Amino acid sequence: MPTPQKEAIVQEMTDKFGRATSFIMTDFTGVDVNMINQIRQKFFEAEVEYRVVKNKLAKRSLDQSGIEGLNDYLKGVNAYAISYDDPTLPIKVLENFKKELDGKMPIKAAYFEGTVIESEGVEALSKLPSKPELIGQFASMLISPMSKLVYALNANMQDVAGVLKALRDKKEKEE
């Protein structure tokens, strides 16, 4: 029989999974408390929520959120790093700790904008630029052709001005 506390957790996690742009499932077995606290701090700074939830409660929450394909990963101890804004943040934060973790805390799976991705595909996601980086790249792509046009027009105008000046100088010499 579900207790009110467990029902509240299921409801809370259902809401979180439903709003998330991405989340990753990690197995934190063998990671010491100090390292977990450091990781939590980095997640907090990146505005990523890090939660440990019992598998039964997580399964109910995922089912109620309409997220399928993660039941096979609900074994052992799982923690969830949930992002509501930039979908690459949870993966990038964990990538920064890869050396210190020394193979501990593997990513079991990721939910990335409506798609379940196995651990092998998560590494490719870690190489994606963040949302602000993508916006910057897009803006520079838009600006680049315009700036080249301005430079080309300026160069042509300078050439015309140079030709006109040369003609003026030539006429002044002839007079």
Secondary structure, DSSP 8 states (H G I E B T S, - for coil): ---HHHHHHHHHHHHHHHH-SEEEEE--TT--HHHHHHHHHHHHHTTEEEEE--HHHHHHHHHHHT--S-GGG-SS--EEEEESS-TTHHHHHHHHTHHHHTT-S-EEEEEETTEEEEHHHHHHHHTS--HHHHHHHHHHHHHHHHHHHHHHHHHHHHHHHHHHHHHHHHHHHH-
